[in-house]
Amino acid sequence: MKIAVLLAFGICNFAFAHRVISIADGDTLTLLVDHKPVKIRLANIDAPELKQPFGQRSKQSLSNLCWSKDANFEKQSVDRYGRIVAVVICGDLNANVGQVERGLAWVYPKYNKDPRLPALQEDAKENGLGLWHELNPMPPWDFRKIKRRDRSYDTQGTQ
């Protein structure tokens, strides 16, 4: 019955739930789809990189929400790394929303299509949840930009 309701409301693309078999970080997981691993990047959000403050906590949070559970997903796109970008429902919980509500992911302004998320992020921020416990947490897109710039600097031999 639950799957029929999810299908009726366009929550998932498949008639059967898929087992979550791996959690890479706070916004990436792997589902077993037709006996094959499929990497899914959570849409609309961006979690701290593993080497950032709260990166490991964000990964653990997604694991708590989804690890070894049945999940459905609604594909939005495919990213440049070949990952499906999707809204993921683990059991009865929207993992994308859950990560923002817990303060363990940012709304990704460049790609967000969920109008509910900014208010949920603001609530987490006002309550000092997760990464919002820090004074000025660095968004992962800025962290990655600095890392790319540093790698570029190192490869030019101008250390």
N, CA, C and O atoms as a GROMACS GRO file, in nm:
protein
  636
    1MET      N    1   0.083  -0.121   0.000
    1MET     CA    2   0.000   0.000   0.000
    1MET      C    3   0.087   0.126   0.000
    1MET      O    4   0.061   0.220  -0.076
    2LYS      N    5   0.192   0.128   0.087
    2LYS     CA    6   0.278   0.245   0.097
    2LYS      C    7   0.342   0.278  -0.038
    2LYS      O    8   0.347   0.395  -0.077
    3ILE      N    9   0.390   0.177  -0.109
    3ILE     CA   10   0.453   0.199  -0.239
    3ILE      C   11   0.353   0.254  -0.339
    3ILE      O   12   0.386   0.343  -0.417
    4ALA      N   13   0.230   0.203  -0.337
    4ALA     CA   14   0.127   0.253  -0.429
    4ALA      C   15   0.100   0.401  -0.404
    4ALA      O   16   0.083   0.478  -0.498
    5VAL      N   17   0.096   0.440  -0.278
    5VAL     CA   18   0.074   0.580  -0.244
    5VAL      C   19   0.192   0.665  -0.292
    5VAL      O   20   0.171   0.772  -0.349
    6LEU      N   21   0.315   0.617  -0.270
    6LEU     CA   22   0.433   0.691  -0.316
    6LEU      C   23   0.431   0.708  -0.467
    6LEU      O   24   0.462   0.815  -0.518
    7LEU      N   25   0.396   0.601  -0.538
    7LEU     CA   26   0.389   0.610  -0.684
    7LEU      C   27   0.282   0.708  -0.729
    7LEU      O   28   0.304   0.785  -0.822
    8ALA      N   29   0.168   0.706  -0.663
    8ALA     CA   30   0.057   0.793  -0.701
    8ALA      C   31   0.096   0.940  -0.686
    8ALA      O   32   0.048   1.025  -0.762
    9PHE      N   33   0.182   0.970  -0.590
    9PHE     CA   34   0.223   1.108  -0.568
    9PHE      C   35   0.357   1.141  -0.632
    9PHE      O   36   0.414   1.248  -0.607
   10GLY      N   37   0.408   1.050  -0.714
   10GLY     CA   38   0.532   1.078  -0.788
   10GLY      C   39   0.655   1.082  -0.701
   10GLY      O   40   0.754   1.146  -0.738
   11ILE      N   41   0.653   1.014  -0.587
   11ILE     CA   42   0.766   1.017  -0.497
   11ILE      C   43   0.881   0.931  -0.549
   11ILE      O   44   0.997   0.962  -0.522
   12CYS      N   45   0.852   0.826  -0.622
   12CYS     CA   46   0.960   0.740  -0.668
   12CYS      C   47   0.940   0.702  -0.814
   12CYS      O   48   0.831   0.713  -0.869
   13ASN      N   49   1.047   0.658  -0.874
   13ASN     CA   50   1.044   0.621  -1.015
   13ASN      C   51   1.024   0.472  -1.036
   13ASN      O   52   1.002   0.429  -1.149
   14PHE      N   53   1.031   0.394  -0.933
   14PHE     CA   54   1.023   0.249  -0.946
   14PHE      C   55   0.914   0.193  -0.856
   14PHE      O   56   0.881   0.252  -0.753
   15ALA      N   57   0.860   0.080  -0.896
   15ALA     CA   58   0.751   0.018  -0.820
   15ALA      C   59   0.801  -0.050  -0.694
   15ALA      O   60   0.721  -0.080  -0.605
   16PHE      N   61   0.930  -0.074  -0.683
   16PHE     CA   62   0.983  -0.146  -0.568
   16PHE      C   63   1.089  -0.062  -0.497
   16PHE      O   64   1.166   0.010  -0.561
   17ALA      N   65   1.091  -0.073  -0.366
   17ALA     CA   66   1.193  -0.002  -0.290
   17ALA      C   67   1.328  -0.070  -0.312
   17ALA      O   68   1.334  -0.188  -0.346
   18HIS      N   69   1.433   0.005  -0.292
   18HIS     CA   70   1.569  -0.042  -0.313
   18HIS      C   71   1.645  -0.032  -0.182
   18HIS      O   72   1.627   0.063  -0.107
   19ARG      N   73   1.729  -0.129  -0.154
   19ARG     CA   74   1.807  -0.132  -0.030
   19ARG      C   75   1.923  -0.033  -0.038
   19ARG      O   76   1.995  -0.028  -0.138
   20VAL      N   77   1.941   0.046   0.069
   20VAL     CA   78   2.056   0.136   0.080
   20VAL      C   79   2.174   0.050   0.124
   20VAL      O   80   2.171  -0.011   0.231
   21ILE      N   81   2.279   0.045   0.041
   21ILE     CA   82   2.392  -0.043   0.070
   21ILE      C   83   2.520   0.032   0.107
   21ILE      O   84   2.617  -0.030   0.151
   22SER      N   85   2.521   0.164   0.090
   22SER     CA   86   2.642   0.239   0.122
   22SER      C   87   2.609   0.386   0.144
   22SER      O   88   2.519   0.442   0.080
   23ILE      N   89   2.682   0.447   0.235
   23ILE     CA   90   2.673   0.591   0.259
   23ILE      C   91   2.812   0.648   0.237
   23ILE      O   92   2.905   0.613   0.310
   24ALA      N   93   2.829   0.734   0.138
   24ALA     CA   94   2.961   0.790   0.106
   24ALA      C   95   2.992   0.913   0.192
   24ALA      O   96   3.104   0.931   0.239
   25ASP      N   97   2.890   0.997   0.210
   25ASP     CA   98   2.906   1.120   0.288
   25ASP      C   99   2.766   1.168   0.323
   25ASP      O  100   2.670   1.091   0.315
   26GLY      N  101   2.752   1.294   0.361
   26GLY     CA  102   2.624   1.345   0.407
   26GLY      C  103   2.521   1.371   0.300
   26GLY      O  104   2.406   1.404   0.331
   27ASP      N  105   2.559   1.358   0.172
   27ASP     CA  106   2.461   1.380   0.066
   27ASP      C  107   2.474   1.279  -0.050
   27ASP      O  108   2.424   1.303  -0.159
   28THR      N  109   2.542   1.168  -0.025
   28THR     CA  110   2.558   1.067  -0.130
   28THR      C  111   2.544   0.928  -0.070
   28THR      O  112   2.607   0.895   0.030
   29LEU      N  113   2.461   0.848  -0.134
   29LEU     CA  114   2.442   0.710  -0.090
   29LEU      C  115   2.430   0.620  -0.212
   29LEU      O  116   2.415   0.666  -0.324
   30THR      N  117   2.438   0.490  -0.187
   30THR     CA  118   2.426   0.393  -0.295
   30THR      C  119   2.310   0.300  -0.266
   30THR      O  120   2.297   0.247  -0.156
   31LEU      N  121   2.226   0.281  -0.367
   31LEU     CA  122   2.113   0.190  -0.359
   31LEU      C  123   2.140   0.069  -0.446
   31LEU      O  124   2.212   0.078  -0.546
   32LEU      N  125   2.084  -0.044  -0.407
   32LEU     CA  126   2.090  -0.162  -0.490
   32LEU      C  127   1.964  -0.163  -0.576
   32LEU      O  128   1.854  -0.186  -0.527
   33VAL      N  129   1.981  -0.137  -0.706
   33VAL     CA  130   1.870  -0.128  -0.802
   33VAL      C  131   1.888  -0.240  -0.904
   33VAL      O  132   1.989  -0.244  -0.976
   34ASP      N  133   1.792  -0.329  -0.911
   34ASP     CA  134   1.802  -0.443  -1.002
   34ASP      C  135   1.935  -0.516  -0.985
   34ASP      O  136   2.001  -0.552  -1.083
   35HIS      N  137   1.973  -0.538  -0.860
   35HIS     CA  138   2.095  -0.612  -0.824
   35HIS      C  139   2.223  -0.539  -0.863
   35HIS      O  140   2.330  -0.600  -0.867
   36LYS      N  141   2.214  -0.409  -0.893
   36LYS     CA  142   2.332  -0.330  -0.929
   36LYS      C  143   2.340  -0.207  -0.840
   36LYS      O  144   2.237  -0.145  -0.810
   37PRO      N  145   2.461  -0.170  -0.797
   37PRO     CA  146   2.475  -0.048  -0.715
   37PRO      C  147   2.454   0.077  -0.800
   37PRO      O  148   2.510   0.090  -0.910
   38VAL      N  149   2.374   0.168  -0.748
   38VAL     CA  150   2.348   0.296  -0.816
   38VAL      C  151   2.376   0.408  -0.716
   38VAL      O  152   2.312   0.416  -0.611
   39LYS      N  153   2.473   0.494  -0.750
   39LYS     CA  154   2.510   0.604  -0.663
   39LYS      C  155   2.410   0.718  -0.682
   39LYS      O  156   2.381   0.759  -0.794
   40ILE      N  157   2.359   0.769  -0.570
   40ILE     CA  158   2.259   0.876  -0.570
   40ILE      C  159   2.315   0.995  -0.492
   40ILE      O  160   2.363   0.980  -0.379
   41ARG      N  161   2.308   1.112  -0.553
   41ARG     CA  162   2.344   1.238  -0.488
   41ARG      C  163   2.213   1.305  -0.448
   41ARG      O  164   2.126   1.326  -0.532
   42LEU      N  165   2.198   1.337  -0.320
   42LEU     CA  166   2.075   1.399  -0.273
   42LEU      C  167   2.056   1.536  -0.337
   42LEU      O  168   2.146   1.620  -0.333
   43ALA      N  169   1.941   1.556  -0.396
   43ALA     CA  170   1.910   1.681  -0.464
   43ALA      C  171   1.884   1.794  -0.364
   43ALA      O  172   1.846   1.770  -0.249
   44ASN      N  173   1.905   1.914  -0.409
   44ASN     CA  174   1.867   2.037  -0.339
   44ASN      C  175   1.955   2.074  -0.220
   44ASN      O  176   1.942   2.184  -0.166
   45ILE      N  177   2.044   1.985  -0.178
   45ILE     CA  178   2.124   2.011  -0.059
   45ILE      C  179   2.272   1.989  -0.090
   45ILE      O  180   2.308   1.930  -0.192
   46ASP      N  181   2.356   2.037   0.001
   46ASP     CA  182   2.500   2.014  -0.007
   46ASP      C  183   2.549   1.996   0.135
   46ASP      O  184   2.539   2.087   0.217
   47ALA      N  185   2.602   1.880   0.164
   47ALA     CA  186   2.650   1.848   0.298
   47ALA      C  187   2.798   1.885   0.311
   47ALA      O  188   2.868   1.894   0.211
   48PRO      N  189   2.844   1.906   0.434
   48PRO     CA  190   2.986   1.935   0.453
   48PRO      C  191   3.072   1.822   0.396
   48PRO      O  192   3.035   1.704   0.405
   49GLU      N  193   3.185   1.858   0.336
   49GLU     CA  194   3.281   1.757   0.291
   49GLU      C  195   3.334   1.683   0.413
   49GLU      O  196   3.334   1.736   0.524
   50LEU      N  197   3.377   1.560   0.393
   50LEU     CA  198   3.420   1.477   0.505
   50LEU      C  199   3.532   1.540   0.587
   50LEU      O  200   3.540   1.517   0.707
   51LYS      N  201   3.618   1.619   0.524
   51LYS     CA  202   3.730   1.684   0.596
   51LYS      C  203   3.691   1.818   0.656
   51LYS      O  204   3.774   1.883   0.720
   52GLN      N  205   3.567   1.860   0.637
   52GLN     CA  206   3.518   1.984   0.699
   52GLN      C  207   3.462   1.952   0.837
   52GLN      O  208   3.427   1.838   0.865
   53PRO      N  209   3.454   2.054   0.924
   53PRO     CA  210   3.380   2.034   1.048
   53PRO      C  211   3.239   1.984   1.016
   53PRO      O  212   3.174   2.034   0.924
   54PHE      N  213   3.193   1.889   1.090
   54PHE     CA  214   3.061   1.828   1.078
   54PHE      C  215   3.047   1.735   0.957
   54PHE      O  216   2.939   1.682   0.934
   55GLY      N  217   3.154   1.716   0.881
   55GLY     CA  218   3.148   1.625   0.768
   55GLY      C  219   3.118   1.481   0.810
   55GLY      O  220   3.032   1.415   0.751
   56GLN      N  221   3.187   1.435   0.910
   56GLN     CA  222   3.164   1.298   0.959
   56GLN      C  223   3.027   1.286   1.027
   56GLN      O  224   2.959   1.184   1.013
   57ARG      N  225   2.988   1.389   1.101
   57ARG     CA  226   2.856   1.386   1.165
   57ARG      C  227   2.744   1.387   1.061
   57ARG      O  228   2.642   1.322   1.080
   58SER      N  229   2.764   1.459   0.953
   58SER     CA  230   2.664   1.460   0.846
   58SER      C  231   2.651   1.322   0.783
   58SER      O  232   2.540   1.274   0.759
   59LYS      N  233   2.764   1.258   0.758
   59LYS     CA  234   2.762   1.121   0.704
   59LYS      C  235   2.690   1.027   0.800
   59LYS      O  236   2.608   0.945   0.758
   60GLN      N  237   2.720   1.039   0.929
   60GLN     CA  238   2.656   0.953   1.029
   60GLN      C  239   2.505   0.978   1.034
   60GLN      O  240   2.427   0.885   1.050
   61SER      N  241   2.466   1.103   1.019
   61SER     CA  242   2.324   1.137   1.018
   61SER      C  243   2.251   1.072   0.901
   61SER      O  244   2.144   1.014   0.918
   62LEU      N  245   2.311   1.081   0.782
   62LEU     CA  246   2.249   1.016   0.666
   62LEU      C  247   2.245   0.865   0.685
   62LEU      O  248   2.149   0.800   0.645
   63SER      N  249   2.348   0.812   0.746
   63SER     CA  250   2.349   0.668   0.777
   63SER      C  251   2.236   0.632   0.872
   63SER      O  252   2.168   0.532   0.853
   64ASN      N  253   2.215   0.714   0.975
   64ASN     CA  254   2.106   0.689   1.069
   64ASN      C  255   1.970   0.695   1.000
   64ASN      O  256   1.879   0.619   1.033
   65LEU      N  257   1.957   0.786   0.904
   65LEU     CA  258   1.831   0.799   0.831
   65LEU      C  259   1.807   0.684   0.733
   65LEU      O  260   1.693   0.641   0.714
   66CYS      N  261   1.914   0.633   0.670
   66CYS     CA  262   1.896   0.547   0.553
   66CYS      C  263   1.966   0.412   0.553
   66CYS      O  264   1.920   0.321   0.484
   67TRP      N  265   2.074   0.396   0.626
   67TRP     CA  266   2.156   0.276   0.614
   67TRP      C  267   2.074   0.147   0.627
   67TRP      O  268   2.002   0.128   0.724
   68SER      N  269   2.087   0.062   0.528
   68SER     CA  270   2.027  -0.070   0.525
   68SER      C  271   1.874  -0.067   0.521
   68SER      O  272   1.809  -0.168   0.547
   69LYS      N  273   1.818   0.048   0.490
   69LYS     CA  274   1.673   0.061   0.480
   69LYS      C  275   1.630   0.050   0.335
   69LYS      O  276   1.711   0.062   0.243
   70ASP      N  277   1.502   0.028   0.315
   70ASP     CA  278   1.446   0.034   0.180
   70ASP      C  279   1.422   0.181   0.147
   70ASP      O  280   1.376   0.258   0.231
   71ALA      N  281   1.453   0.217   0.024
   71ALA     CA  282   1.441   0.357  -0.017
   71ALA      C  283   1.385   0.365  -0.158
   71ALA      O  284   1.402   0.274  -0.239
   72ASN      N  285   1.318   0.474  -0.184
   72ASN     CA  286   1.271   0.509  -0.318
   72ASN      C  287   1.330   0.644  -0.352
   72ASN      O  288   1.372   0.718  -0.262
   73PHE      N  289   1.335   0.676  -0.478
   73PHE     CA  290   1.392   0.805  -0.516
   73PHE      C  291   1.318   0.862  -0.635
   73PHE      O  292   1.261   0.791  -0.718
   74GLU      N  293   1.321   0.995  -0.640
   74GLU     CA  294   1.265   1.069  -0.753
   74GLU      C  295   1.382   1.139  -0.821
   74GLU      O  296   1.437   1.236  -0.768
   75LYS      N  297   1.419   1.090  -0.938
   75LYS     CA  298   1.532   1.144  -1.012
   75LYS      C  299   1.500   1.284  -1.063
   75LYS      O  300   1.394   1.309  -1.120
   76GLN      N  301   1.595   1.375  -1.042
   76GLN     CA  302   1.583   1.510  -1.097
   76GLN      C  303   1.678   1.532  -1.213
   76GLN      O  304   1.645   1.602  -1.309
   77SER      N  305   1.796   1.471  -1.204
   77SER     CA  306   1.896   1.488  -1.310
   77SER      C  307   2.009   1.388  -1.289
   77SER      O  308   2.001   1.300  -1.204
   78VAL      N  309   2.113   1.403  -1.370
   78VAL     CA  310   2.237   1.327  -1.354
   78VAL      C  311   2.348   1.430  -1.349
   78VAL      O  312   2.353   1.520  -1.432
   79ASP      N  313   2.439   1.417  -1.250
   79ASP     CA  314   2.545   1.517  -1.238
   79ASP      C  315   2.664   1.482  -1.328
   79ASP      O  316   2.665   1.379  -1.395
   80ARG      N  317   2.763   1.568  -1.328
   80ARG     CA  318   2.878   1.550  -1.416
   80ARG      C  319   2.963   1.429  -1.381
   80ARG      O  320   3.050   1.390  -1.459
   81TYR      N  321   2.938   1.368  -1.265
   81TYR     CA  322   3.009   1.248  -1.224
   81TYR      C  323   2.929   1.122  -1.256
   81TYR      O  324   2.971   1.011  -1.223
   82GLY      N  325   2.813   1.139  -1.319
   82GLY     CA  326   2.730   1.025  -1.356
   82GLY      C  327   2.638   0.976  -1.246
   82GLY      O  328   2.573   0.873  -1.260
   83ARG      N  329   2.633   1.050  -1.136
   83ARG     CA  330   2.543   1.012  -1.026
   83ARG      C  331   2.403   1.063  -1.056
   83ARG      O  332   2.385   1.171  -1.112
   84ILE      N  333   2.304   0.984  -1.017
   84ILE     CA  334   2.166   1.031  -1.023
   84ILE      C  335   2.148   1.132  -0.911
   84ILE      O  336   2.185   1.106  -0.796
   85VAL      N  337   2.090   1.246  -0.942
   85VAL     CA  338   2.057   1.348  -0.842
   85VAL      C  339   1.908   1.333  -0.815
   85VAL      O  340   1.826   1.344  -0.906
   86ALA      N  341   1.873   1.308  -0.687
   86ALA     CA  342   1.735   1.270  -0.658
   86ALA      C  343   1.694   1.308  -0.517
   86ALA      O  344   1.776   1.332  -0.429
   87VAL      N  345   1.563   1.313  -0.499
   87VAL     CA  346   1.504   1.318  -0.365
   87VAL      C  347   1.490   1.172  -0.323
   87VAL      O  348   1.437   1.090  -0.398
   88VAL      N  349   1.538   1.140  -0.204
   88VAL     CA  350   1.540   1.002  -0.157
   88VAL      C  351   1.452   0.988  -0.033
   88VAL      O  352   1.464   1.064   0.063
   89ILE      N  353   1.364   0.890  -0.038
   89ILE     CA  354   1.278   0.857   0.075
   89ILE      C  355   1.327   0.726   0.134
   89ILE      O  356   1.319   0.622   0.069
   90CYS      N  357   1.377   0.732   0.257
   90CYS     CA  358   1.426   0.612   0.327
   90CYS      C  359   1.319   0.574   0.429
   90CYS      O  360   1.294   0.646   0.525
   91GLY      N  361   1.256   0.459   0.406
   91GLY     CA  362   1.142   0.423   0.489
   91GLY      C  363   1.033   0.525   0.465
   91GLY      O  364   0.981   0.535   0.354
   92ASP      N  365   0.998   0.600   0.567
   92ASP     CA  366   0.897   0.704   0.555
   92ASP      C  367   0.957   0.845   0.558
   92ASP      O  368   0.883   0.944   0.558
   93LEU      N  369   1.089   0.855   0.561
   93LEU     CA  370   1.154   0.984   0.580
   93LEU      C  371   1.221   1.036   0.453
   93LEU      O  372   1.288   0.961   0.382
   94ASN      N  373   1.202   1.163   0.427
   94ASN     CA  374   1.271   1.231   0.318
   94ASN      C  375   1.412   1.265   0.368
   94ASN      O  376   1.429   1.352   0.454
   95ALA      N  377   1.513   1.194   0.314
   95ALA     CA  378   1.650   1.212   0.362
   95ALA      C  379   1.702   1.352   0.333
   95ALA      O  380   1.775   1.408   0.414
   96ASN      N  381   1.665   1.410   0.220
   96ASN     CA  382   1.711   1.544   0.183
   96ASN      C  383   1.663   1.645   0.288
   96ASN      O  384   1.741   1.727   0.337
   97VAL      N  385   1.536   1.639   0.319
   97VAL     CA  386   1.478   1.727   0.421
   97VAL      C  387   1.539   1.700   0.557
   97VAL      O  388   1.572   1.793   0.631
   98GLY      N  389   1.554   1.573   0.591
   98GLY     CA  390   1.608   1.536   0.722
   98GLY      C  391   1.745   1.593   0.748
   98GLY      O  392   1.774   1.638   0.859
   99GLN      N  393   1.831   1.591   0.647
   99GLN     CA  394   1.966   1.644   0.664
   99GLN      C  395   1.964   1.795   0.690
   99GLN      O  396   2.042   1.844   0.772
  100VAL      N  397   1.876   1.868   0.623
  100VAL     CA  398   1.864   2.012   0.645
  100VAL      C  399   1.803   2.040   0.782
  100VAL      O  400   1.851   2.127   0.855
  101GLU      N  401   1.698   1.967   0.818
  101GLU     CA  402   1.633   1.986   0.948
  101GLU      C  403   1.729   1.963   1.064
  101GLU      O  404   1.719   2.031   1.166
  102ARG      N  405   1.819   1.869   1.050
  102ARG     CA  406   1.915   1.836   1.156
  102ARG      C  407   2.034   1.932   1.158
  102ARG      O  408   2.119   1.923   1.246
  103GLY      N  409   2.039   2.023   1.061
  103GLY     CA  410   2.150   2.116   1.054
  103GLY      C  411   2.278   2.050   1.005
  103GLY      O  412   2.388   2.093   1.040
  104LEU      N  413   2.264   1.946   0.924
  104LEU     CA  414   2.381   1.873   0.877
  104LEU      C  415   2.397   1.878   0.726
  104LEU      O  416   2.469   1.797   0.667
  105ALA      N  417   2.328   1.973   0.664
  105ALA     CA  418   2.346   2.003   0.522
  105ALA      C  419   2.289   2.142   0.496
  105ALA      O  420   2.196   2.187   0.562
  106TRP      N  421   2.348   2.208   0.398
  106TRP     CA  422   2.297   2.337   0.353
  106TRP      C  423   2.195   2.314   0.242
  106TRP      O  424   2.199   2.214   0.172
  107VAL      N  425   2.105   2.408   0.228
  107VAL     CA  426   2.026   2.415   0.107
  107VAL      C  427   2.125   2.462   0.000
  107VAL      O  428   2.201   2.556   0.022
  108TYR      N  429   2.124   2.396  -0.115
  108TYR     CA  430   2.218   2.430  -0.223
  108TYR      C  431   2.150   2.532  -0.312
  108TYR      O  432   2.077   2.494  -0.404
  109PRO      N  433   2.172   2.662  -0.289
  109PRO     CA  434   2.093   2.765  -0.358
  109PRO      C  435   2.099   2.758  -0.510
  109PRO      O  436   2.002   2.790  -0.578
  110LYS      N  437   2.212   2.716  -0.562
  110LYS     CA  438   2.230   2.710  -0.706
  110LYS      C  439   2.139   2.605  -0.771
  110LYS      O  440   2.101   2.618  -0.887
  111TYR      N  441   2.104   2.499  -0.695
  111TYR     CA  442   2.030   2.387  -0.752
  111TYR      C  443   1.898   2.355  -0.682
  111TYR      O  444   1.826   2.265  -0.726
  112ASN      N  445   1.866   2.425  -0.575
  112ASN     CA  446   1.747   2.390  -0.497
  112ASN      C  447   1.616   2.410  -0.574
  112ASN      O  448   1.593   2.515  -0.634
  113LYS      N  449   1.533   2.307  -0.572
  113LYS     CA  450   1.401   2.313  -0.634
  113LYS      C  451   1.290   2.291  -0.531
  113LYS      O  452   1.172   2.285  -0.567
  114ASP      N  453   1.326   2.278  -0.405
  114ASP     CA  454   1.229   2.250  -0.299
  114ASP      C  455   1.206   2.378  -0.218
  114ASP      O  456   1.292   2.417  -0.140
  115PRO      N  457   1.090   2.444  -0.235
  115PRO     CA  458   1.066   2.571  -0.168
  115PRO      C  459   1.055   2.560  -0.015
  115PRO      O  460   1.061   2.662   0.054
  116ARG      N  461   1.040   2.440   0.039
  116ARG     CA  462   1.031   2.423   0.184
  116ARG      C  463   1.167   2.432   0.253
  116ARG      O  464   1.174   2.468   0.370
  117LEU      N  465   1.273   2.400   0.181
  117LEU     CA  466   1.404   2.384   0.244
  117LEU      C  467   1.462   2.511   0.306
  117LEU      O  468   1.518   2.502   0.416
  118PRO      N  469   1.454   2.628   0.243
  118PRO     CA  470   1.514   2.746   0.307
  118PRO      C  471   1.458   2.774   0.447
  118PRO      O  472   1.533   2.811   0.537
  119ALA      N  473   1.329   2.758   0.467
  119ALA     CA  474   1.271   2.781   0.600
  119ALA      C  475   1.319   2.676   0.700
  119ALA      O  476   1.343   2.707   0.817
  120LEU      N  477   1.334   2.552   0.655
  120LEU     CA  478   1.385   2.447   0.743
  120LEU      C  479   1.530   2.475   0.782
  120LEU      O  480   1.570   2.451   0.896
  121GLN      N  481   1.608   2.526   0.687
  121GLN     CA  482   1.746   2.562   0.718
  121GLN      C  483   1.750   2.677   0.818
  121GLN      O  484   1.829   2.676   0.912
  122GLU      N  485   1.664   2.774   0.797
  122GLU     CA  486   1.660   2.889   0.889
  122GLU      C  487   1.623   2.844   1.031
  122GLU      O  488   1.680   2.894   1.128
  123ASP      N  489   1.530   2.750   1.043
  123ASP     CA  490   1.494   2.695   1.175
  123ASP      C  491   1.613   2.627   1.240
  123ASP      O  492   1.640   2.648   1.358
  124ALA      N  493   1.685   2.545   1.163
  124ALA     CA  494   1.803   2.476   1.216
  124ALA      C  495   1.908   2.578   1.260
  124ALA      O  496   1.972   2.563   1.364
  125LYS      N  497   1.925   2.682   1.180
  125LYS     CA  498   2.022   2.787   1.210
  125LYS      C  499   1.984   2.861   1.339
  125LYS      O  500   2.068   2.882   1.426
  126GLU      N  501   1.858   2.900   1.350
  126GLU     CA  502   1.811   2.972   1.469
  126GLU      C  503   1.825   2.888   1.595
  126GLU      O  504   1.846   2.943   1.704
  127ASN      N  505   1.813   2.756   1.582
  127ASN     CA  506   1.823   2.667   1.697
  127ASN      C  507   1.965   2.614   1.719
  127ASN      O  508   1.987   2.534   1.810
  128GLY      N  509   2.060   2.657   1.637
  128GLY     CA  510   2.199   2.617   1.654
  128GLY      C  511   2.222   2.467   1.636
  128GLY      O  512   2.307   2.408   1.703
  129LEU      N  513   2.145   2.406   1.546
  129LEU     CA  514   2.158   2.262   1.525
  129LEU      C  515   2.274   2.229   1.433
  129LEU      O  516   2.301   2.300   1.336
  130GLY      N  517   2.343   2.121   1.463
  130GLY     CA  518   2.449   2.071   1.376
  130GLY      C  519   2.553   2.176   1.345
  130GLY      O  520   2.608   2.240   1.434
  131LEU      N  521   2.580   2.192   1.215
  131LEU     CA  522   2.684   2.286   1.172
  131LEU      C  523   2.651   2.429   1.208
  131LEU      O  524   2.740   2.514   1.210
  132TRP      N  525   2.526   2.457   1.236
  132TRP     CA  526   2.487   2.594   1.273
  132TRP      C  527   2.526   2.627   1.417
  132TRP      O  528   2.503   2.738   1.464
  133HIS      N  529   2.585   2.530   1.486
  133HIS     CA  530   2.641   2.555   1.619
  133HIS      C  531   2.766   2.642   1.607
  133HIS      O  532   2.802   2.713   1.701
  134GLU      N  533   2.831   2.636   1.490
  134GLU     CA  534   2.949   2.718   1.466
  134GLU      C  535   2.908   2.860   1.430
  134GLU      O  536   2.796   2.884   1.383
  135LEU      N  537   2.998   2.954   1.453
  135LEU     CA  538   2.969   3.093   1.425
  135LEU      C  539   2.954   3.121   1.275
  135LEU      O  540   2.854   3.180   1.234
  136ASN      N  541   3.050   3.079   1.195
  136ASN     CA  542   3.047   3.101   1.050
  136ASN      C  543   3.086   2.973   0.977
  136ASN      O  544   3.197   2.964   0.926
  137PRO      N  545   2.998   2.876   0.970
  137PRO     CA  546   3.034   2.753   0.900
  137PRO      C  547   3.056   2.780   0.751
  137PRO      O  548   2.984   2.859   0.689
  138MET      N  549   3.157   2.714   0.696
  138MET     CA  550   3.190   2.735   0.555
  138MET      C  551   3.107   2.641   0.468
  138MET      O  552   3.113   2.520   0.485
  139PRO      N  553   3.029   2.696   0.375
  139PRO     CA  554   2.953   2.610   0.284
  139PRO      C  555   3.047   2.521   0.204
  139PRO      O  556   3.157   2.564   0.168
  140PRO      N  557   3.006   2.398   0.176
  140PRO     CA  558   3.095   2.305   0.105
  140PRO      C  559   3.135   2.353  -0.034
  140PRO      O  560   3.244   2.319  -0.080
  141TRP      N  561   3.051   2.430  -0.102
  141TRP     CA  562   3.089   2.479  -0.234
  141TRP      C  563   3.207   2.576  -0.223
  141TRP      O  564   3.291   2.580  -0.314
  142ASP      N  565   3.215   2.653  -0.114
  142ASP     CA  566   3.331   2.740  -0.093
  142ASP      C  567   3.454   2.657  -0.055
  142ASP      O  568   3.565   2.685  -0.101
  143PHE      N  569   3.434   2.556   0.029
  143PHE     CA  570   3.543   2.467   0.069
  143PHE      C  571   3.605   2.400  -0.053
  143PHE      O  572   3.727   2.394  -0.065
  144ARG      N  573   3.521   2.349  -0.142
  144ARG     CA  574   3.571   2.283  -0.264
  144ARG      C  575   3.645   2.381  -0.354
  144ARG      O  576   3.746   2.346  -0.415
  145LYS      N  577   3.594   2.504  -0.362
  145LYS     CA  578   3.660   2.605  -0.446
  145LYS      C  579   3.800   2.634  -0.394
  145LYS      O  580   3.894   2.645  -0.472
  146ILE      N  581   3.816   2.645  -0.263
  146ILE     CA  582   3.948   2.668  -0.203
  146ILE      C  583   4.039   2.549  -0.229
  146ILE      O  584   4.156   2.567  -0.262
  147LYS      N  585   3.987   2.429  -0.215
  147LYS     CA  586   4.067   2.308  -0.241
  147LYS      C  587   4.113   2.303  -0.386
  147LYS      O  588   4.228   2.270  -0.414
  148ARG      N  589   4.024   2.336  -0.480
  148ARG     CA  590   4.061   2.336  -0.622
  148ARG      C  591   4.170   2.440  -0.649
  148ARG      O  592   4.265   2.415  -0.722
  149ARG      N  593   4.153   2.556  -0.588
  149ARG     CA  594   4.252   2.663  -0.606
  149ARG      C  595   4.386   2.620  -0.548
  149ARG      O  596   4.491   2.644  -0.609
  150ASP      N  597   4.385   2.557  -0.431
  150ASP     CA  598   4.509   2.510  -0.369
  150ASP      C  599   4.576   2.402  -0.453
  150ASP      O  600   4.698   2.403  -0.468
  151ARG      N  601   4.498   2.310  -0.509
  151ARG     CA  602   4.554   2.205  -0.595
  151ARG      C  603   4.614   2.267  -0.721
  151ARG      O  604   4.721   2.226  -0.766
  152SER      N  605   4.544   2.364  -0.777
  152SER     CA  606   4.594   2.432  -0.896
  152SER      C  607   4.726   2.502  -0.864
  152SER      O  608   4.820   2.498  -0.942
  153TYR      N  609   4.730   2.564  -0.751
  153TYR     CA  610   4.850   2.635  -0.706
  153TYR      C  611   4.965   2.537  -0.690
  153TYR      O  612   5.076   2.565  -0.736
  154ASP      N  613   4.940   2.419  -0.625
  154ASP     CA  614   5.042   2.318  -0.604
  154ASP      C  615   5.092   2.256  -0.734
  154ASP      O  616   5.212   2.229  -0.746
  155THR      N  617   5.004   2.233  -0.830
  155THR     CA  618   5.044   2.166  -0.954
  155THR      C  619   5.122   2.260  -1.046
  155THR      O  620   5.188   2.214  -1.139
  156GLN      N  621   5.115   2.389  -1.021
  156GLN     CA  622   5.191   2.483  -1.104
  156GLN      C  623   5.336   2.496  -1.054
  156GLN      O  624   5.417   2.567  -1.113
  157GLY      N  625   5.365   2.426  -0.946
  157GLY     CA  626   5.503   2.428  -0.894
  157GLY      C  627   5.541   2.559  -0.827
  157GLY      O  628   5.658   2.593  -0.819
  158THR      N  629   5.441   2.630  -0.781
  158THR     CA  630   5.469   2.759  -0.716
  158THR      C  631   5.440   2.749  -0.567
  158THR      O  632   5.363   2.827  -0.511
  159GLN      N  633   5.503   2.653  -0.505
  159GLN     CA  634   5.478   2.630  -0.361
  159GLN      C  635   5.554   2.731  -0.287
  159GLN      O  636   5.550   2.733  -0.164
   0.00000   0.00000   0.00000
